[in-house]
Amino acid sequence: MRDGSTGTFLAGPARLAMTVPPKFIRRLVVAPTMLVAIVFANLFLPVWVVIAAFVSRYVPGRWRILRVAWFLFVYLLLEAIGIVVLFALWVASGCGWKLGSPRFVDLHYRFMGWFLRRALGVARKTFRVVIDVQAHDIAHADRPLIVFSRHAGPGDSFLLIDALLNGPNRRRPRIVLKNTLQWDPCVDILLNRLPNRFVGSGRSGAGQRSVEAIAELTSTMTAGDAFVIFPEGGNFTPRRHARAIEKLDEIGRPELAERARGMEHVLPPKPAGALAAIDAAPTADVMFVGHVGLEALSTVSDIWRGIPMDASVSATFWVTNAIDVPAPADRERWLYDEWKRLDDWIAANAT
């Protein structure tokens, strides 16, 4: 979800096919069509369950198709509830008049927390995922927060946002996302009403627009807000790791390329978005987040073969207080130092 947080468009004709339609089309056509399709599918739920259970008997794995079908059913049901709830909030706000007021912003964050709590709760039980968090520091509640997270495996961004929204120190997350996520009506409506930005990364100048969006979002944060960014720009793979090192050499940064070679489990961080976030929010604490347990499930085929996942996910985070963040000239080196610390933790905790 990325110069740190935005994804890439597909190339050629596929990219054109994924172009997001205008907002009025998404609201008047895409969202109602999705809602009708979900209601129609639910009418035939008993049929789908019988078919999925029958087919599962002939597919390797423990009821793999039935598990996927059950999760998709619950997610689509939540999606339908979300569309209805968001429409009701729009009406209650005076047909959009007070959507930006603190009360309605808080209601939208509460709904997001409810949605993620339900969806991830079902995912954990259906795919048998256990999560263990090792906290080293706690961020100050009276200061905004910038979160730099490792990006590896399916759903890690959802798990992180859920932890921020529903954790003991509740935060209001904001993020820069890839434009094509607006095809999902609930994501589109909900996140466009909150301080987030959608950026199409396949177009000329998209990287700079992402950095500008990051600076804009972080500059307006107050206590209780958290900006989430994935500095690697994508899931770790050996091929991406090798390519990232080559690119650092190509742009004349051999010292960073050498440091990247010493990181065996993470991609080197892309500093532009990360440093723009810190520059725009000098009073924010900085949290680093890492996890192990999902990296073997990077592709669709990996996920399919791994169902049920029976995964034990260990996560860690530590916080650098705003006053301890280095001066601008030293921040790139500091970012690499912290990323190496993350790489070392992954090496020590990987199974």
Number of C-alpha atoms within 10 A of each C-alpha: 21 24 30 30 27 26 21 20 18 14 11 8 8 10 13 11 10 15 15 15 13 8 13 9 11 19 15 10 11 16 22 16 13 18 20 12 13 17 14 11 15 15 10 10 14 10 12 17 16 12 14 19 17 14 14 17 14 11 11 11 14 12 18 23 23 21 20 17 16 18 19 14 18 15 19 20 17 19 22 22 15 21 20 16 15 19 15 12 18 16 14 14 16 10 12 14 11 16 20 14 10 10 11 19 17 14 14 20 19 14 16 21 21 15 18 20 18 13 21 18 12 16 20 16 14 19 18 14 18 14 14 11 12 12 12 9 13 14 19 16 14 11 17 25 32 27 25 25 24 29 27 25 21 18 12 17 19 14 15 18 21 22 17 21 22 18 12 8 13 16 22 25 23 22 25 26 24 22 22 21 17 21 16 14 22 23 16 19 19 18 20 13 17 19 19 18 19 21 22 22 23 17 11 9 10 17 20 14 17 26 21 14 21 30 20 18 21 27 18 12 23 16 15 17 22 28 25 26 28 27 26 27 21 22 18 21 16 12 8 16 21 14 13 20 20 14 14 17 15 11 8 10 13 15 10 18 19 13 15 22 14 14 19 16 22 26 27 27 25 19 18 17 25 27 19 18 27 23 16 17 23 14 19 31 24 23 20 19 20 24 26 24 22 20 20 15 18 15 12 10 9 14 16 15 13 16 21 20 18 15 17 15 16 18 19 18 19 19 20 19 18 20 11 10 18 14 11 11 8 10 16 18 14 15 22 19 13 16 26 21 15 24 19 16 17 21 14 10 12 13 8
